[in-house]
Protein backbone atom coordinates (compact mmCIF):
# COMPACT_ATOMS: atom_id res chain seq x y z
CA UNK A 1 0.00 0.00 0.00
CA UNK A 2 1.39 3.40 -0.95
CA UNK A 3 2.01 5.94 1.80
CA UNK A 4 -0.65 8.32 0.47
CA UNK A 5 -3.18 5.47 0.43
CA UNK A 6 -2.27 4.57 4.00
CA UNK A 7 -2.63 8.22 5.07
CA UNK A 8 -6.02 8.44 3.36
CA UNK A 9 -7.28 5.31 5.11
CA UNK A 10 -6.03 6.58 8.46
CA UNK A 11 -7.66 9.98 7.97
CA UNK A 12 -10.98 8.41 6.98
CA UNK A 13 -10.89 6.21 10.06
CA UNK A 14 -10.03 9.14 12.31
CA UNK A 15 -12.79 11.24 10.74
CA UNK A 16 -15.35 8.55 11.58
CA UNK A 17 -14.00 8.41 15.12
CA UNK A 18 -14.13 12.18 15.47
CA UNK A 19 -17.69 12.40 14.18
CA UNK A 20 -18.85 9.91 16.83
CA UNK A 21 -16.69 11.36 19.63
CA UNK A 22 -15.55 14.94 18.87
CA UNK A 23 -12.78 15.09 21.47
CA UNK A 24 -9.32 16.13 20.30
CA UNK A 25 -7.62 14.17 23.06
CA UNK A 26 -9.26 10.86 22.16
CA UNK A 27 -8.54 11.53 18.49
CA UNK A 28 -4.89 12.15 19.33
CA UNK A 29 -4.71 8.89 21.29
CA UNK A 30 -6.23 6.95 18.38
CA UNK A 31 -3.72 8.49 16.00
CA UNK A 32 -0.85 7.60 18.33
CA UNK A 33 -2.13 4.00 18.50
CA UNK A 34 -1.48 3.85 14.76
CA UNK A 35 2.21 4.24 15.54
CA UNK A 36 2.72 7.72 14.09
CA UNK A 37 4.91 10.48 15.50
CA UNK A 38 3.54 13.30 17.63
CA UNK A 39 3.79 15.80 14.78
CA UNK A 40 2.01 13.44 12.38
CA UNK A 41 -0.74 12.81 14.93
CA UNK A 42 -1.23 16.57 15.34
CA UNK A 43 -1.31 16.99 11.55
CA UNK A 44 -3.95 14.26 11.32
CA UNK A 45 -6.03 16.01 14.00
CA UNK A 46 -5.92 19.34 12.14
CA UNK A 47 -6.83 17.67 8.87
CA UNK A 48 -9.70 15.67 10.40
CA UNK A 49 -11.18 18.69 12.18
CA UNK A 50 -11.08 20.77 8.99
CA UNK A 51 -12.71 17.92 7.05
CA UNK A 52 -15.39 17.52 9.73
CA UNK A 53 -16.16 21.24 9.58
CA UNK A 54 -16.46 21.08 5.79
CA UNK A 55 -18.76 18.07 6.04
CA UNK A 56 -20.88 19.78 8.68
CA UNK A 57 -21.20 23.02 6.68
CA UNK A 58 -22.37 21.09 3.60
CA UNK A 59 -25.15 19.46 5.63
CA UNK A 60 -26.55 22.78 6.79
N, C-alpha and C positions, 0 to 999 in steps of 0.2 A: 504494500500500500504506500503510495506517495505521501510525502510529508504534508502537502496541502490537503490531501484527502483525509488524512488522519486528523488534522486541525479542524476541518469542516465537520467531521463526525463528532469530535469532542465538543465543538461549539454548539452543535445542534442538541447534543445531550445536555449540556449545561443550560441551554436556553429552556428546555423542557423542565429541568429542575428548578430554575429560577421562576418560571411561570407558576409552578405549584407552590414554591416556598421562596418568596422574594426577599431573602436575607443575604446580604453580601458575604457575611461570615461563613454561612453554610455553603455558599457557592464557592468561596475560596477553598474551603476544606475539601470539597468534591474535586476541584481542580488539582489540588495537591495530591489527592489519592491517585490521580492519573500519572503521577511521577514527574510532573513538570517543575521547573524552577519557580521561585517566588515571582520573578518578573514576568514570566510567561503566564502564571496564574492570574496576576493582576491585569495583564493584557486581555486575557480571556474574560475576566469580569467586566472590564470596560466595554469590550465588544458585545458581550451578551446583554448588558444593560441597555446599550444603544439600540440593539436589535429588538429588545423587548419594548422599548419606547416607540420604535417605528411600528411595530406590530400593533401596539395598543392604539396609536394615533390613527391607523388605517381602519380600525374597528369602530371608531367613533364617528 
